[in-house]
Amino acid sequence: MSGFDSHRPPSQDIMDDCVHCGFCLDTCPTYVLWQNEADSPRGRIVLMTEAASAGGQLSDEMVTHFDRCLGCMACVSACPSGVRYDRLIERVRPQVERQHKRSTREQALRLVLFETLPYPKRLRGLALTLPLARRLRLDRLPGRLGAMIRLAPRARVREALSGRLPERTPAQGRQRGRVALLQGCVQRVFFSGVHQAAAQVLAAEGFEVLAPRLPDCCGALELHAGEDDAAVARAQATIAAFDAVGQVDYVITSAAGCGSAMKEYGELLDTDAARAFAGRVRDISEVLADVEPVALRAPVPLRVVYHDACHLAHAQGVREEPRSLLRSIPALELVEVPAEPEVCCGSAGIYNLVQADAAAELGRRKALHVLDSGAEAVAAGNPGCAAQLDVHLRQLGRPLPIHHPVELLWRSIGGAA
């Protein structure tokens, strides 16, 4: 007997790969904040090993340290031994949800989040109420309600309600590919301009773009929070929805967390069909950076700092592609975050709502580093990062416009057209 049940427990072989060298420490957000060994990747691996041992238990203290992990995967990038900590934490989280009794308050918060965020229709209803809540200054309330209103993305109601993509956008000029675009949940409602820009840029570069209404959500939020059954169901529904559109070269996402989750479907479902699907998933920057541009680009005179979304840089290994797209824009000056670039901004799916204090400190640190770059705007490839940076830049009294790289690319291509 051990502290983990027999359904997909964390791999002992991966835990044994860790030599506790400490290269992960400076990139781990919670270790950077608290300098606590139990809140570092190698410390959590020690706790996992203890729980997995004969007679081991999944204690409340262990769960606290596992819950504090953002799942940012910066440690995976930093590890010289190639330890797949991502595979460990994503198997530990469902064990926690099955075996640990959460408080009534925690259960209620998770229920609200998972009954709202993955549903575009419910999010549109939320988008209608948020402007009024902010006018009534409910975002200044203490506690979880105020935090949820503060952290919700600031989308115009008209865009949230009407920003729907056509199901097919034809290629312009000579067609050189056919792709399907995930609309998803949060991105579809609160960042519909990203989808509009994505479809237009892909079409301008010669791709026919299919944007099916389904799936509502790819399951990334649930997968990365340990809600295994819901994540499996959404993964299966996502594969079925894209199979229904016919043969495509790639399934494209413009949200880092979604792309990371969809590329993990083979690991999650353990079927040949899921592995084949995952092999076709690409971030939009990967597809665009891999082809010779054909669309003309007009100057966009702007100093832009690029923020690496963790699930793009660390989980997917996509770093250079968004930067190369931004460098292709005439007159755009690209700069880097000058300090702690590998440290997460604190968004991390639902983390900034369930671990609010740690996330707020990380968001403030990242916002200060962004401002130190001297940039006039921010580019980020994930909706959670965009919302997190926006709220903390506003709290510092120095808001900056935040764009997805593909929005800036469409500004350039659309200007030229």
C-alpha angles and dihedrals in degrees: 000000000000139000091267126069123229097260108100098322118185113280115260089205091060092046089052090053090070111097092183092238095152099231088127096058101083092050097046109100097209094046089049089053101044110013088223115149092213089058093056127087094250091046092052090049088056089052091048090051091051092050092048095051123101107282091011122146135208096234128195090247091054091050090052091057093043090050091052091060111102093204088230093145094218086133090059090057092046099045113106090195094055095239109180096221088161090066090049100050093043090056094043095054095063089047088056093050092050099043109025122079108224122205119264089250093053092046091050093050093049090047092053092048096047093043091053115029100056093050117080094195092054091046090054088055089051091049089058093056101041098077091053091047090053093047087053087050092237087144087072093061115114119245134029099322093057091045092051092052092046094049097044112108117260104238125162109250092232092055093046092052101038107025095110123149124226110250090238130032111184122226118256117232118344111006114231102170149004120226140174120223123212111227096183125167122289094027092049094054108029100028102032090142089069091058092046091052092045094054093045095047093047091049092048089053092053105268126131105224124210115192109183118198091231140097101055090198136001093220097248095132092051095041093053091046098051098255091138102172094049092046092051092049092049092046090053092047091048093052091048093049094053093042087058093061093063133236116347133168094228142003104226131204130184095196118082096213092051093049091049092051095045091050087055095055091102090057092043100047099025095212132126090237092054092048091049091050092048089052090061095050116108137170109241091245090058092056096044095045091051096061132065107254116247101172117089118244127216123207119275104190101205137126104228130185115208117220116203109227106219096229089052101042102032106023097038101023091231108146112123099043098070090044092051090052091051092047089054090066111094116240093008112128113209119205133175133236100265100214136032092000092164095053116099121250090229100251099107101156107291094350096105088058101042096037097031101161096051091043092050092053091048091047092051092049092049093047091052091051090049090053091048088062090069091229124159093210141012128233117204132165100213132065094220092055091047092052093044095049092045095055094047095045087052091050089053089053093243109096118183130193110259120207138178108240090244090058090057090046091052090049087057097043093041090049091053091048 
